[in-house]
Amino acid sequence: MSQEQTNPSHITTGNVFDDLGFLPAEAAMLKSKAKILSSLLNRIHKRRYTETQLARILGDDQPNISNLLDGKISRISKEKLLNYSTRLSLDRS
């Protein structure tokens, strides 16, 4: 094995958003949104909600539910994610 193959080509900071070059404040916001999204998706998959059920429970329309399920956090505000968390009782888990 050559020296090139054993050396990593990229050193990570442990935060993918920092690694991608986002400013610290934006990286922190994206990281917190990603954590909330992950918790939401875990709950949704665990309870096997359909998009129709989610639209009713979350009080939102299909395009927004689709963005949520597709993990498109750039299209969903942190406030909306927190609202979804409350509606799915994540704040009481």
N, C-alpha and C positions, 0 to 999 in steps of 0.2 A: 504494500500500500504506500502510495507516495505521500509526501508532506501536504500537498494540496488537498487531498481527500480527507485528511483528518482535521484540518482547520475549518471552523465554521465560516460561512460566507457572510453571515450577518449576526451581530450581537444584539439581542433584544433587551429592552428595558423592563419587560414584564407587562407592559401595557401596549397592546396593539395600536391604540390610537396615537400614543406618543411616537411609536415606531413609524407610523404612517406620516408623521410630520405635522399633526394638528398642534395648535397652540395649547399650552397646559390647561387653560380654562375650558376650552372646547373638548379636549381629550377627557377631562374629568366629567363633563356633562354627558358625553357619548358613553363613557364607561358606566355611569350610573343608569342611563337609559337601557343599556344592554343588560345590566343585572336585573332590572325590573322586567324587561321583555322576557328574559330567560325564565324568571319565576312565573310569569303569566302563561307562557307556553307550556311549562311543566304542568301547571294546574289544568289548563285546557285539555292537554293530551291525557292526563290522568283521569279526568272526568268524561272524556270522550264527547265533548260538546261539538255540535254541528255549527256551521256558520249561521244558520237560522236561529238556533238557540242562543248563540253568542250575541247576535244582533239584538235580540230581545233583552237578554241579561245586561248587556253593556249599554243599551240604549243608544246604539249607533247604527249607521247604515252599512250595507254590504261592502262598498269599496274600502271603508276604514277597517272593517273586520278582515278583509282580504290582505290589506297592508300589514296588519298585526300578525296574521298567520304566516305571511311571507317574510316576516322579520325586517320589514322596511322601516327601521327606526327613524330615518331621516324625514319620513312623511308623517310621523306621529309625535306630538309634543310630549314633553315630560309630564305636564299636567294631565293630559289625556291618559297616559300610561298609569299615573297614580290613581286617576278616577277608575280606570279598569280594575286596578288592584283592589280598590275598595269594593267595587261591585262583585268581584270574585272572592271576596273575604280573605284576601292575602294579608291584610293588615291585622287579622285575628289569628293567624296560623302560628 
